[in-house]
Amino acid sequence: MKRLLLCIGLFFCVATVMPVQAQSIVDADDEKNFSDFYEKTLSKGKSAMPYAHLRESDVVWATKVWRTIDFREKFNQFFYFPVDPESNTQGRINLSNLIYKALSNGEIEVYEDDETKIPLDWETVNAKLNRIDSVWHEGEEDEYGELISEGYMEPVTISFESKDYFVARLKETWYIDKQDTRQKVRITGLALVYNDCRERGGEVECNAIERFWVPMDDMRVRNILAKYNAYDEHNDAAERSYDDVFVDRYFDSYVTRVSNRINRTISSYVTGTDAILEAQRIEEEIFNIESDMWEY
């Protein structure tokens, strides 16, 4: 009898200790891999929902629109931050670092321009993103103003940093599908714009340079964007991926060009406030096309 009671007591002791030990192991693993007390798995195996098949005969009207997204605008800042991928960012990544990561891993393909006809290999893209430049060092003078050493050029490597990419350009197609007589839009291309600043003649000059164009209708690109969530300042548990952001058009932007016979941009014929008003006029004109179909 005593032996039976002893066995029962040992059984309950082992049963009580084992869950505690198991819990400590799980907690340690969670602390290592996850920033929260629960595992986030919804976005890991997520893939983008393919667009519905579209026939050429179903498109009764279409136009192409180019627009710009400025990441510095408050509404668009989730595209820009966090700038440093190595900092404590709770697993988040900004759009520029995400595209750079996918490119370096060979997961997506990019093109030279918005026509997406000339592909660029990784060596070409890497040479653009991590370029070798030169810096001029002035010669030294002594206390009497005499030149004691000549000036010289020093080659430097300018590595990719997402803080230099705070503008993106989109190319999209607006069309009317006669199957449901609705106006729809698809983003077909995205270009990261590099803010190239150089000192010339004592002044700093900055130029916006398009590095490459990403085919946004490519399922490889969309599946990568679908696996990473964009930050939502109203809800840390929000599962809005970068693909959802572009499909749902959850960003602020402005029109810079629309299809025209001489392929000119808005800035080529109006500037300042007039350019803003012209961009708004174009958007309203496109939006009104759908409602105008129902006028008799």
C-alpha positions in Angstrom: 0.0 0.0 0.0 2.8 2.4 0.9 4.6 1.6 -2.3 1.4 2.3 -4.3 0.9 5.7 -2.6 4.6 6.5 -3.2 4.2 5.7 -7.0 1.0 7.9 -7.2 2.8 10.7 -5.4 5.8 10.5 -7.8 3.4 10.5 -10.8 1.7 13.7 -9.7 5.1 15.4 -9.1 6.4 14.5 -12.5 3.1 15.6 -14.1 3.3 18.9 -12.3 6.9 19.6 -13.2 6.8 18.6 -16.9 4.4 21.3 -18.1 6.5 24.0 -16.3 9.6 22.8 -18.0 7.9 22.5 -21.4 6.5 26.0 -21.0 9.9 27.4 -20.2 11.3 25.9 -23.4 8.5 27.3 -25.5 8.9 30.7 -23.9 12.6 30.7 -24.6 12.0 29.7 -28.2 9.3 32.4 -28.6 11.7 35.0 -27.2 14.3 34.0 -29.8 12.1 34.0 -32.9 9.1 36.3 -32.1 8.7 39.8 -30.8 5.3 38.9 -29.3 4.1 36.3 -26.8 2.2 34.5 -29.6 3.5 33.2 -32.9 2.5 35.2 -36.0 2.0 32.7 -38.8 -0.8 34.2 -40.9 1.5 36.2 -43.2 4.3 33.5 -43.4 2.5 31.3 -45.9 0.4 34.0 -47.4 0.3 34.4 -51.2 -1.3 37.1 -53.3 -4.7 36.5 -54.8 -4.3 36.3 -58.6 -6.1 38.9 -60.7 -9.2 37.7 -62.6 -8.5 36.7 -66.2 -9.1 39.6 -68.6 -9.7 39.3 -72.3 -8.7 42.0 -74.8 -12.2 42.1 -76.2 -13.6 42.9 -72.7 -11.6 46.1 -72.4 -13.7 48.8 -74.1 -11.7 51.8 -72.8 -8.2 52.1 -71.2 -5.6 54.8 -70.4 -2.3 54.7 -68.7 -1.5 57.0 -65.7 1.9 57.7 -64.0 1.8 58.9 -60.4 4.3 59.6 -57.6 4.2 58.4 -54.0 6.2 60.6 -51.5 7.2 58.5 -48.5 7.7 61.6 -46.5 4.0 62.4 -46.4 2.5 61.3 -43.0 0.0 58.9 -44.6 2.8 57.2 -46.6 5.5 56.9 -43.9 5.0 53.2 -43.4 6.7 52.8 -46.8 9.8 54.6 -45.5 10.3 53.4 -41.9 12.1 51.6 -40.4 15.2 52.9 -42.3 17.7 50.6 -40.5 16.8 46.9 -41.0 19.2 45.9 -38.2 17.5 47.9 -35.5 14.8 46.7 -33.2 11.9 47.0 -35.6 9.6 44.2 -34.3 10.1 42.2 -37.5 9.0 45.1 -39.8 10.8 46.1 -43.0 10.3 49.1 -45.3 9.5 48.8 -49.0 13.0 49.7 -50.3 14.8 47.2 -48.1 12.2 44.6 -49.0 12.7 45.0 -52.7 16.5 45.1 -52.3 16.3 41.8 -50.2 14.2 40.1 -52.9 16.6 41.3 -55.6 19.7 40.1 -53.9 18.1 36.7 -53.2 17.1 36.3 -56.9 13.4 36.1 -56.1 12.2 38.8 -58.5 13.2 40.3 -61.8 13.4 44.0 -62.6 13.5 46.0 -65.8 15.3 49.1 -67.3 12.2 51.2 -67.9 8.4 51.2 -67.4 7.9 49.3 -70.6 9.3 46.2 -68.8 10.9 44.8 -71.9 14.6 44.9 -71.1 15.4 42.8 -68.0 18.3 43.7 -65.7 20.5 41.1 -64.1 21.7 41.3 -60.5 25.2 42.5 -61.5 23.8 45.5 -63.3 21.4 46.3 -60.6 24.0 45.9 -57.9 26.3 48.3 -59.7 23.6 50.9 -59.7 22.6 50.4 -56.0 26.2 50.1 -54.7 28.2 52.4 -56.9 31.8 53.6 -56.8 32.1 57.4 -56.7 35.0 59.8 -56.0 35.5 62.6 -53.5 37.8 65.5 -54.0 40.1 66.5 -51.1 41.5 70.0 -51.1 45.3 70.5 -50.8 46.6 71.6 -47.4 48.2 75.0 -46.8 50.6 76.2 -44.2 50.1 79.2 -41.9 51.4 81.5 -44.6 49.0 80.3 -47.2 51.6 78.3 -49.1 50.4 75.0 -50.6 52.1 72.1 -48.9 50.2 69.2 -50.4 48.2 68.8 -53.6 44.6 68.0 -53.7 43.5 64.5 -54.8 40.5 62.3 -55.7 39.6 59.5 -53.4 37.4 56.6 -54.7 34.6 55.7 -52.3 31.9 53.1 -52.4 28.3 54.4 -51.9 26.3 51.5 -50.6 22.6 51.0 -50.8 20.7 52.8 -47.9 17.0 52.9 -47.9 17.0 56.4 -46.4 18.1 57.7 -49.8 14.9 56.3 -51.4 11.8 58.3 -50.2 10.0 58.5 -53.6 8.4 55.8 -55.7 6.8 56.2 -59.1 3.9 54.0 -60.3 2.6 53.1 -63.7 -1.0 52.0 -63.8 -3.7 51.1 -66.3 -7.3 52.3 -65.8 -9.8 50.4 -67.9 -13.5 49.6 -68.2 -14.5 45.9 -68.3 -17.6 45.4 -70.3 -18.4 42.2 -68.5 -19.6 44.1 -65.4 -19.4 47.7 -66.9 -17.1 48.8 -64.1 -14.0 51.0 -64.1 -11.0 49.2 -62.7 -7.3 49.8 -62.2 -4.1 47.7 -62.1 -0.7 48.8 -61.1 1.8 47.5 -63.6 5.1 49.0 -62.5 6.9 50.6 -59.6 10.2 52.4 -59.7 12.3 53.3 -56.7 13.7 56.8 -57.1 17.2 57.5 -55.7 17.9 61.0 -54.2 21.3 61.6 -55.7 22.9 64.6 -53.9 26.4 65.9 -54.8 28.4 69.0 -53.9 29.3 71.1 -56.9 30.9 74.5 -56.6 30.2 74.8 -52.9 26.5 74.0 -53.4 24.6 70.7 -53.0 22.6 69.6 -56.1 20.1 66.8 -55.8 18.6 64.8 -58.7 15.9 62.1 -58.7 17.1 59.0 -60.5 15.0 55.9 -61.3 17.0 52.9 -60.5 14.8 50.2 -62.1 11.2 49.2 -62.6 9.5 46.4 -60.7 6.7 44.6 -62.6 3.9 44.8 -60.1 1.6 42.5 -62.0 4.2 39.7 -61.8 3.0 37.0 -59.3 6.6 36.5 -58.0 6.6 40.2 -56.9 3.1 40.1 -55.5 3.8 36.9 -53.5 6.9 38.6 -51.9 4.9 41.7 -51.0 2.1 39.6 -49.6 4.4 38.0 -47.0 5.4 41.2 -45.3 2.9 43.4 -43.4 2.9 47.2 -43.7 2.8 49.0 -40.4 -0.6 50.2 -39.2 -0.4 53.0 -36.6 -3.9 52.2 -35.4 -3.4 48.5 -34.9 -0.2 46.5 -34.3 -2.1 43.3 -35.1 -3.3 44.4 -38.5 -2.5 42.0 -41.3 -2.4 44.4 -44.2 0.5 43.3 -46.4 2.3 45.5 -49.0 0.4 43.7 -51.7 -2.9 44.6 -50.0 -1.7 48.2 -49.8 -1.3 48.4 -53.5 -4.3 46.4 -54.5 -6.6 48.4 -52.1 -4.7 51.7 -53.0 -4.0 52.5 -49.4 -1.6 55.3 -50.1 -1.5 59.0 -51.1 -0.1 60.0 -54.4 -0.4 62.6 -57.2 -0.6 62.2 -61.0 2.5 63.2 -63.0 1.5 62.0 -66.5 -1.3 60.5 -68.5 -1.4 58.9 -71.9 -1.2 61.7 -74.6 -0.1 62.0 -78.2 3.3 63.6 -77.5 4.0 61.7 -74.3 4.6 64.8 -72.2 4.5 65.1 -68.4 2.4 67.6 -66.5 5.6 69.4 -65.3 6.6 70.1 -68.9 3.7 72.5 -69.5 2.6 73.8 -66.1 4.4 74.2 -62.7 3.6 75.1 -59.1 -0.1 75.4 -58.2 -1.2 75.0 -61.8 0.5 71.5 -61.9 -1.4 70.5 -58.8 -4.7 71.7 -60.3 -4.0 69.9 -63.6 -3.3 66.6 -61.7 -6.6 66.9 -59.9 -8.4 67.7 -63.1 -7.0 64.6 -64.8 -8.0 62.4 -61.8 -11.6 63.8 -61.8 -11.8 63.3 -65.5 -10.8 59.6 -65.2 -13.2 59.0 -62.3 -16.1 60.6 -64.2 -15.8 58.3 -67.2 -17.5 55.5 -65.4 -20.5 57.6 -64.3 -20.7 59.2 -67.7 -21.4 55.8 -69.3 -24.8 55.8 -67.6 -25.9 59.1 -69.0 -28.5 59.0 -71.8 
